């Protein structure tokens, strides 16, 4: 059974810029730059029939126009016990509509939507044992985050192995967006 999710790929030049943020935090497991992505919807472990249904429905819904996306800041998940360091996506209406469409598709094929609020981001590191102060110091020492922009021209259906996270991720299907 494949473990699936929909998402956006991060272009090579943005991967490179983000990879320069790596290091300087004990207990961090840094994500390999080729595995940087923005998750739209987590689908989970499904059988091949459901995977085919999801792929078919995504293909039918791929009528969105391409759009610009901007990574604007660093952040963490986990509050006082940070568990992930990420590059956050600036609020983007086109991205919100695309993600909401993916959620509707998953409901239509009988899958439950993710209970977590959609917070678009690129995971940079998984954290274990780092204090909130240590992570805040790291972010502070990295200096001001220079925004990174790119055009989203497609979304993809990714698969991953059942692992501890961070990849490797495989593109199972890609869906082009119309030129804006």
C-alpha positions in Angstrom: 0.0 0.0 0.0 1.5 3.4 -0.9 1.6 6.2 1.6 0.5 9.3 -0.4 0.2 13.0 -0.1 -0.2 15.9 -2.5 2.2 18.7 -2.6 4.3 21.3 -4.4 7.9 20.8 -5.4 10.5 23.3 -4.5 12.8 24.5 -7.4 16.5 23.7 -7.2 17.6 27.3 -6.7 15.2 27.7 -3.7 16.4 24.3 -2.4 20.0 25.5 -2.6 19.2 28.8 -0.7 17.2 26.9 2.0 20.0 24.3 2.4 22.4 27.1 3.5 20.3 27.3 6.7 21.4 23.8 7.7 23.5 23.2 10.8 24.2 24.7 14.2 21.6 22.8 16.2 22.3 19.7 18.3 19.7 16.9 17.8 18.5 18.3 14.5 17.9 15.9 11.7 18.2 18.1 8.6 16.0 17.2 5.6 17.9 16.6 2.4 17.3 19.5 0.0 16.0 17.2 -2.8 13.1 16.3 -0.4 12.0 19.8 0.3 8.3 20.3 -0.6 5.1 21.9 0.5 2.5 19.4 1.6 -1.0 20.2 0.4 -2.9 17.2 1.7 -1.8 14.1 3.5 -3.6 11.0 2.2 -1.9 8.2 4.1 -1.7 4.5 3.4 -4.2 3.5 0.8 -4.8 0.6 -1.4 -4.1 0.8 -5.2 -7.8 1.2 -6.0 -8.1 4.3 -3.8 -4.7 5.7 -5.1 -6.0 5.4 -8.7 -9.3 7.1 -7.7 -7.4 10.0 -6.0 -5.1 10.3 -9.1 -8.1 10.4 -11.4 -10.0 13.0 -9.4 -6.8 15.2 -9.1 -6.5 15.1 -12.9 -10.0 16.2 -13.3 -9.4 19.1 -10.9 -6.2 20.4 -12.4 -7.7 23.5 -13.9 -5.9 26.0 -11.7 -3.6 28.7 -13.1 0.0 28.8 -12.1 0.8 31.3 -9.3 3.7 32.9 -7.4 4.6 31.6 -4.0 6.9 33.3 -1.4 8.7 31.8 1.5 9.0 34.6 4.0 10.1 33.4 7.4 11.5 30.7 9.6 9.3 29.1 12.2 8.9 26.0 14.4 6.2 23.6 15.3 5.9 22.4 18.9 5.9 25.5 21.0 8.0 24.9 24.2 9.2 21.6 22.8 10.0 22.3 19.2 9.8 19.3 16.9 10.4 20.9 13.5 12.1 23.9 11.9 10.5 25.2 8.7 10.5 28.0 6.1 7.0 29.4 6.1 4.9 30.4 3.1 3.4 33.9 3.0 -0.4 34.0 2.9 -1.5 33.1 -0.6 -5.1 32.9 -1.8 -4.3 30.7 -4.9 -2.5 28.2 -2.7 -5.4 28.1 -0.2 -7.9 27.4 -3.0 -5.7 24.7 -4.4 -5.4 23.0 -1.0 -9.1 23.3 -0.3 -9.8 21.6 -3.6 -7.5 18.7 -2.7 -9.4 18.3 0.6 -12.7 18.2 -1.2 -11.3 15.5 -3.5 -10.2 13.4 -0.6 -13.6 13.6 1.0 -15.3 12.7 -2.3 -13.3 9.5 -2.5 -14.2 8.7 1.1 -11.0 9.8 2.9 -11.1 11.8 6.1 -9.4 15.2 5.9 -6.4 16.0 8.1 -7.5 17.3 11.5 -4.6 19.7 11.6 -5.0 23.3 10.3 -3.2 23.8 7.0 0.0 25.7 7.6 2.0 25.8 4.3 5.7 25.4 4.9 8.9 23.6 3.8 10.3 21.4 6.6 14.0 22.0 7.0 14.7 19.9 10.1 13.1 17.5 12.5 14.1 18.4 16.1 14.7 16.2 19.1 15.8 17.5 22.4 16.3 21.1 21.3 14.9 23.7 23.6 12.8 26.6 22.4 15.6 28.9 23.5 18.2 27.1 21.4 16.0 27.1 18.4 15.2 30.8 18.8 18.9 31.6 19.2 19.6 29.6 16.0 16.9 31.5 14.1 18.3 34.8 15.5 21.9 34.0 14.4 20.8 33.0 10.9 19.9 36.7 10.5 17.0 38.1 8.6 15.3 35.6 6.3 15.6 36.9 2.7 12.3 36.0 1.0 12.4 33.3 -1.7 9.9 33.4 -4.5 9.0 30.9 -7.2 6.2 30.2 -9.7 4.1 27.1 -9.0 3.5 25.4 -12.4 2.3 22.1 -11.2 1.3 20.0 -8.2 2.2 16.4 -7.6 1.0 13.2 -6.0 4.0 12.0 -3.8 4.6 8.6 -2.3 6.9 7.9 0.6 8.1 4.9 2.4 6.9 4.3 5.9 9.8 5.9 7.7 10.6 8.5 10.3 10.0 11.3 7.9 12.2 13.5 5.7 12.0 11.3 2.6 12.8 10.0 0.2 9.7 11.1 -1.7 8.8 9.9 -5.2 6.6 11.8 -7.6 3.9 9.3 -8.6 1.9 11.7 -10.9 2.2 15.4 -11.8 -0.6 17.8 -12.7 0.3 20.9 -14.7 -1.3 24.2 -14.0 -2.4 26.6 -16.8 -0.1 29.4 -17.6 -1.2 32.6 -15.9 
